[in-house]
């Protein structure tokens, strides 16, 4: 049984994780929800780490930015990230993207 509060959508977006200690790390967002995402990365991240994210959404002209996020868990290359702060207009862009994914999951 999946106890998640928000629907997750399968995606494949390039991303950049930034933190104070590790600089910038490349990753791939594998699923996305209003409150977080799953990222695959070869970089060193750990649970509790505070990061910012840039998501390169293919249909968008500029990256979608999550100003503050926290690594909730890390297993191998997979990292669970919870969004803390998504400022306008990025919050609206995220909402629109999730709405499009809900309407057309093949996107």
C-alpha positions as CSV (number, residue, x, y, z in Angstrom):
1,X,0.0,0.0,0.0
2,X,1.4,3.4,-1.0
3,X,0.9,6.0,1.7
4,X,2.1,9.0,-0.2
5,X,0.0,12.1,0.1
6,X,0.7,13.3,-3.4
7,X,0.5,11.6,-6.7
8,X,3.9,10.9,-8.3
9,X,4.5,11.0,-12.0
10,X,7.2,9.1,-13.9
11,X,9.4,11.6,-15.7
12,X,13.0,11.8,-16.9
13,X,14.4,15.3,-16.5
14,X,18.0,16.3,-16.2
15,X,18.7,18.2,-13.0
16,X,21.4,19.9,-11.0
17,X,21.6,19.6,-7.2
18,X,23.5,22.3,-5.4
19,X,24.6,22.3,-1.8
20,X,27.1,24.2,0.3
21,X,29.6,21.3,0.7
22,X,29.5,19.4,-2.6
23,X,29.0,22.2,-5.1
24,X,26.9,21.1,-8.1
25,X,26.0,17.5,-8.9
26,X,24.3,16.3,-12.1
27,X,21.3,14.0,-11.7
28,X,18.2,12.7,-13.4
29,X,14.7,13.2,-11.9
30,X,12.9,9.9,-12.2
31,X,9.5,10.8,-10.6
32,X,8.0,14.1,-9.5
33,X,5.2,15.3,-7.2
34,X,4.1,18.6,-5.8
35,X,6.1,17.9,-2.6
36,X,9.3,16.1,-3.9
37,X,11.0,13.9,-6.4
38,X,13.2,10.9,-6.8
39,X,16.6,11.6,-8.4
40,X,19.3,9.3,-9.6
41,X,22.9,10.7,-9.2
42,X,26.4,9.5,-8.9
43,X,27.2,12.3,-6.5
44,X,27.6,11.9,-2.7
45,X,24.5,13.0,-0.9
46,X,23.2,12.0,2.5
47,X,19.9,12.0,4.4
48,X,19.1,15.4,6.0
49,X,21.3,17.4,3.6
50,X,19.9,20.7,2.4
51,X,20.1,21.4,-1.3
52,X,18.6,23.5,-4.1
53,X,17.5,22.0,-7.4
54,X,17.3,23.0,-11.1
55,X,15.1,20.8,-13.1
56,X,15.5,20.9,-16.9
57,X,12.0,20.2,-18.2
58,X,12.2,19.6,-21.9
59,X,9.0,21.6,-22.7
60,X,10.2,24.6,-20.7
61,X,12.5,27.4,-21.9
62,X,14.2,27.8,-18.5
63,X,14.9,25.5,-15.6
64,X,12.3,25.0,-12.9
65,X,14.0,26.0,-9.6
66,X,13.4,24.6,-6.1
67,X,15.2,27.0,-3.8
68,X,15.3,24.7,-0.8
69,X,14.9,21.0,-0.5
70,X,16.0,18.2,1.8
71,X,17.4,14.8,1.1
72,X,14.9,12.5,2.9
73,X,16.8,9.2,2.1
74,X,19.6,7.9,-0.1
75,X,20.1,4.3,-1.3
76,X,22.8,3.7,-3.9
77,X,22.3,6.1,-6.8
78,X,18.6,6.9,-5.8
79,X,17.8,9.9,-3.6
80,X,14.4,10.9,-2.2
81,X,14.1,14.7,-2.1
82,X,11.4,16.7,-0.3
83,X,10.7,20.3,-1.4
84,X,10.8,22.9,1.3
85,X,10.7,26.2,-0.6
86,X,9.5,26.7,-4.2
87,X,9.1,30.4,-4.9
88,X,6.7,32.0,-7.4
89,X,6.7,31.8,-10.4
90,X,8.4,28.4,-10.1
91,X,5.6,27.1,-7.9
92,X,3.0,27.9,-10.5
93,X,5.2,26.3,-13.2
94,X,5.5,23.2,-11.1
95,X,1.7,23.1,-10.6
96,X,1.1,23.5,-14.4
97,X,3.6,20.8,-15.2
98,X,2.0,18.4,-12.8
99,X,-1.4,19.2,-14.2
100,X,-0.1,18.5,-17.7
101,X,1.4,15.2,-16.6
102,X,-1.9,14.2,-15.0
103,X,-3.9,15.0,-18.2
104,X,-1.4,13.4,-20.5
105,X,0.9,10.8,-18.8
106,X,2.6,10.0,-22.1
107,X,4.2,13.5,-22.2
